[in-house]
Amino acid sequence: MTIGNILKATRRRPSRYMWILVAYLPTAKLKNLDLTELEGKVTRDRLFHKCMREIVQPLIGAGSALSLVPGQGSSLNQADIALKPLGLNPIAEPFWKDLPHCNIHKSIGSDILHQGYQGVLKTLIEWLQKIVGDLELDAQFKCLPFMHGVRSFAEGISGLSHITSGQHKNICKQILGCIVGVAPNEAVRATMALLDFFYLVQYHTHNEDSLKAMEKALDEFHANKEISVTTEARDVKGKRSVHLALVD
């Protein structure tokens, strides 16, 4: 646990000891119980909230404990099953329910790595690989001159596996220059707009001007994103990822 008014650059350095250990949370897989995949997921979610309520109990005083449904022989009601396709968890007593002055939605910060680089931008790169073609896009990356502070992809990017955040950052620095002249204009404009939006959201603080710039970039992306459908780069009938909430 730490506090938010400490600079991120300071908090993330273990040698500065800006964090304290509050508790250990169980990571039980519950494989020895006769549970369906959905029942196991719900039981683990409820276990997490039960543990968290115990941890934050001193903040809320005496409160009703969250009882878990017994593992073996448990069943989900129709309401529980109906919530899952909507991305909602059937947790009747979330741990933050009784915390004073708490709005859990304001406590959830953006995750630049997983939501950004490994989510939205990864999807954008996959679209461009289909629109331009792996061979052509790799050739464009190979032709780029060496630049100070920027990684060179001498073998292209199609052969990369388990791409790290650093690799994603360097791909994003170069991807726009690699598609100009080889991708449709709409794809270039959509890529430029989404990159603009992505870099803007990483500002530490925002004002009216930056918010308007974000809205303008997002509008520009949505005005040109249809190219991903007309070129069949995006499977509109496939399973929709939560990361695509921005780009769909």
C-alpha positions as CSV (number, residue, x, y, z in Angstrom):
1,M,0.0,0.0,0.0
2,T,1.2,3.5,-0.8
3,I,-0.3,7.0,-1.1
4,G,-1.1,8.8,-4.3
5,N,0.6,12.1,-3.7
6,I,4.1,10.5,-4.0
7,L,5.5,10.9,-7.5
8,K,5.2,7.8,-9.6
9,A,8.9,7.9,-10.4
10,T,9.6,7.6,-6.7
11,R,6.9,5.1,-5.9
12,R,8.0,2.6,-8.5
13,R,11.6,2.4,-7.2
14,P,11.9,-0.5,-4.6
15,S,15.0,1.1,-3.1
16,R,12.9,4.1,-1.9
17,Y,10.6,1.9,0.2
18,M,7.4,3.7,-0.7
19,W,5.2,0.7,-0.2
20,I,4.2,-1.3,2.8
21,L,2.9,-4.9,2.9
22,V,-0.6,-5.1,4.2
23,A,-1.6,-8.7,3.6
24,Y,-1.2,-11.7,1.5
25,L,-4.2,-12.8,-0.7
26,P,-4.8,-16.4,-1.5
27,T,-4.5,-17.5,-5.1
28,A,-6.3,-20.8,-4.9
29,K,-7.3,-22.4,-8.2
30,L,-10.0,-24.6,-6.6
31,K,-9.2,-27.4,-9.0
32,N,-10.0,-30.0,-6.4
33,L,-13.6,-28.9,-6.2
34,D,-16.4,-30.1,-8.5
35,L,-17.0,-26.7,-10.1
36,T,-17.8,-25.5,-13.5
37,E,-15.6,-22.9,-15.1
38,L,-18.1,-20.2,-14.3
39,E,-18.7,-21.4,-10.7
40,G,-15.0,-21.4,-10.1
41,K,-14.6,-17.9,-11.4
42,V,-17.4,-16.6,-9.3
43,T,-16.1,-18.4,-6.2
44,R,-12.6,-16.9,-6.6
45,D,-14.1,-13.5,-7.0
46,R,-16.1,-13.8,-3.9
47,L,-13.1,-15.2,-2.0
48,F,-11.1,-12.1,-3.1
49,H,-13.8,-9.7,-1.8
50,K,-14.2,-11.7,1.4
51,C,-10.4,-11.3,2.1
52,M,-10.5,-7.6,1.2
53,R,-13.4,-7.0,3.5
54,E,-11.3,-8.5,6.3
55,I,-8.4,-6.3,5.5
56,V,-10.4,-3.0,5.3
57,Q,-12.5,-3.9,8.3
58,P,-10.8,-1.4,10.6
59,L,-11.9,1.3,8.2
60,I,-15.5,0.5,8.3
61,G,-16.0,-0.9,11.8
62,A,-18.1,-3.9,12.5
63,G,-19.9,-5.1,9.4
64,S,-21.6,-8.1,8.0
65,A,-19.1,-10.6,6.6
66,L,-19.5,-11.9,3.1
67,S,-20.4,-15.6,3.2
68,L,-19.1,-17.8,0.4
69,V,-21.3,-20.4,-1.3
70,P,-19.9,-23.9,-0.5
71,G,-17.7,-25.1,-3.3
72,Q,-19.0,-28.6,-3.8
73,G,-22.5,-28.8,-5.0
74,S,-22.8,-25.0,-5.4
75,S,-24.9,-23.6,-8.2
76,L,-25.4,-20.2,-9.8
77,N,-28.8,-18.8,-10.2
78,Q,-30.0,-17.4,-13.5
79,A,-29.2,-13.8,-12.5
80,D,-25.6,-14.7,-11.9
81,I,-25.4,-16.5,-15.3
82,A,-27.0,-13.5,-17.0
83,L,-24.5,-11.0,-15.6
84,K,-21.4,-12.8,-17.0
85,P,-21.9,-12.0,-20.7
86,L,-22.2,-8.3,-19.7
87,G,-18.8,-8.4,-18.0
88,L,-20.3,-8.1,-14.6
89,N,-19.5,-10.2,-11.6
90,P,-22.3,-11.4,-9.3
91,I,-20.7,-10.1,-6.1
92,A,-23.5,-9.1,-3.7
93,E,-21.1,-7.6,-1.1
94,P,-18.1,-5.9,-2.7
95,F,-15.4,-5.1,-0.2
96,W,-15.7,-1.3,-0.8
97,K,-19.4,-1.2,-0.1
98,D,-19.2,0.3,3.4
99,L,-15.9,2.2,3.1
100,P,-16.6,5.9,3.9
101,H,-16.1,8.5,1.2
102,C,-15.2,5.8,-1.3
103,N,-16.1,5.9,-5.0
104,I,-14.4,2.8,-6.3
105,H,-14.8,3.9,-9.9
106,K,-12.7,7.0,-9.2
107,S,-10.1,4.8,-7.6
108,I,-9.4,2.8,-10.8
109,G,-6.5,4.3,-12.6
110,S,-5.7,3.7,-16.3
111,D,-3.4,0.8,-17.1
112,I,-1.1,2.1,-19.9
113,L,0.6,-1.2,-20.4
114,H,-2.3,-3.7,-20.5
115,Q,-5.1,-1.4,-21.7
116,G,-2.9,0.7,-24.0
117,Y,0.2,-1.0,-25.4
118,Q,-1.0,-4.6,-25.0
119,G,-4.7,-3.7,-25.7
120,V,-5.7,-1.0,-28.0
121,L,-2.4,-0.4,-29.8
122,K,-1.7,-4.1,-30.1
123,T,-5.0,-4.4,-31.9
124,L,-4.1,-1.4,-34.2
125,I,-0.8,-3.0,-35.1
126,E,-2.6,-6.3,-36.0
127,W,-5.0,-4.3,-38.2
128,L,-2.1,-2.6,-40.0
129,Q,-0.3,-6.0,-40.5
130,K,-3.4,-7.2,-42.3
131,I,-4.0,-4.0,-44.3
132,V,-0.4,-3.6,-45.4
133,G,0.8,-7.2,-45.2
134,D,3.5,-8.6,-43.0
135,L,6.2,-8.7,-45.7
136,E,5.7,-5.1,-46.7
137,L,5.4,-3.8,-43.1
138,D,8.5,-5.7,-42.1
139,A,10.3,-4.2,-45.1
140,Q,9.4,-0.7,-44.0
141,F,10.7,-1.3,-40.5
142,K,14.0,-2.7,-41.9
143,C,14.5,0.4,-44.1
144,L,14.3,2.9,-41.2
145,P,17.6,4.5,-40.4
146,F,19.1,4.1,-36.9
147,M,17.9,6.7,-34.5
148,H,19.3,7.6,-31.1
149,G,17.1,6.3,-28.3
150,V,14.9,4.2,-30.6
151,R,15.2,0.5,-31.0
152,S,15.8,-0.7,-34.6
153,F,13.8,-3.7,-35.8
154,A,16.3,-5.1,-38.3
155,E,14.1,-8.2,-38.8
156,G,10.8,-6.5,-38.9
157,I,8.0,-7.0,-36.3
158,S,6.0,-10.0,-37.6
159,G,8.3,-12.5,-36.1
160,L,8.2,-11.0,-32.6
161,S,6.5,-13.1,-29.9
162,H,5.7,-12.1,-26.3
163,I,6.2,-8.4,-27.1
164,T,7.4,-6.4,-24.1
165,S,6.1,-2.9,-23.2
166,G,9.5,-1.5,-24.4
167,Q,9.1,-3.1,-27.8
168,H,5.5,-1.8,-28.1
169,K,6.7,1.7,-27.2
170,N,9.4,1.6,-29.9
171,I,7.0,0.1,-32.5
172,C,4.5,3.0,-31.8
173,K,7.3,5.5,-32.4
174,Q,7.9,4.2,-35.9
175,I,4.7,2.6,-37.1
176,L,3.3,5.8,-38.6
177,G,6.3,6.4,-40.8
178,C,6.2,2.8,-41.9
179,I,2.7,2.9,-43.3
180,V,2.7,6.3,-45.1
181,G,2.6,5.6,-48.8
182,V,1.8,1.9,-48.5
183,A,-1.5,2.0,-46.5
184,P,-4.8,3.7,-47.5
185,N,-5.0,7.3,-46.4
186,E,-7.9,6.4,-44.0
187,A,-5.6,3.9,-42.3
188,V,-2.9,6.5,-41.9
189,R,-5.2,9.1,-40.5
190,A,-6.8,6.6,-38.1
191,T,-3.3,5.5,-36.9
192,M,-2.1,9.0,-36.4
193,A,-5.3,10.0,-34.5
194,L,-5.2,6.9,-32.2
195,L,-1.5,7.5,-31.4
196,D,-2.2,11.2,-30.7
197,F,-5.0,10.2,-28.3
198,F,-2.9,7.5,-26.6
199,Y,0.0,9.9,-25.9
200,L,-2.4,12.6,-24.7
201,V,-4.1,10.4,-22.2
202,Q,-0.7,9.8,-20.5
203,Y,-0.4,13.5,-19.4
204,H,-0.1,13.7,-15.7
205,T,-2.6,16.6,-15.6
206,H,-5.2,17.8,-18.0
207,N,-6.9,21.1,-18.8
208,E,-9.7,22.1,-21.2
209,D,-7.3,22.3,-24.1
210,S,-5.8,18.8,-23.6
211,L,-9.3,17.3,-23.1
212,K,-10.5,19.0,-26.4
213,A,-7.4,17.6,-28.2
214,M,-8.2,14.1,-26.9
215,E,-11.8,14.4,-28.1
216,K,-10.6,15.7,-31.5
217,A,-8.2,12.9,-31.9
218,L,-10.8,10.3,-30.9
219,D,-13.3,11.8,-33.3
220,E,-10.7,11.7,-36.1
221,F,-10.1,8.0,-35.4
222,H,-13.7,7.1,-35.4
223,A,-14.2,9.0,-38.7
224,N,-11.6,6.8,-40.4
225,K,-11.7,3.4,-38.6
226,E,-14.1,1.9,-41.1
227,I,-11.1,1.1,-43.2
228,S,-10.4,-1.8,-40.9
229,V,-13.7,-3.3,-41.9
230,T,-13.6,-2.6,-45.7
231,T,-10.1,-4.1,-45.9
232,E,-11.3,-7.1,-43.8
233,A,-8.6,-6.4,-41.3
234,R,-11.1,-6.5,-38.4
235,D,-13.4,-9.4,-37.9
236,V,-16.7,-7.7,-36.9
237,K,-18.3,-11.1,-36.2
238,G,-15.6,-12.4,-33.9
239,K,-15.4,-12.3,-30.2
240,R,-15.1,-8.8,-28.9
241,S,-12.3,-8.0,-26.5
242,V,-12.8,-5.6,-23.6
243,H,-9.7,-3.7,-25.0
244,L,-11.7,-2.9,-28.1
245,A,-14.2,-0.7,-26.3
246,L,-12.3,2.3,-27.5
247,V,-11.8,1.3,-31.1
248,D,-15.1,-0.4,-31.9
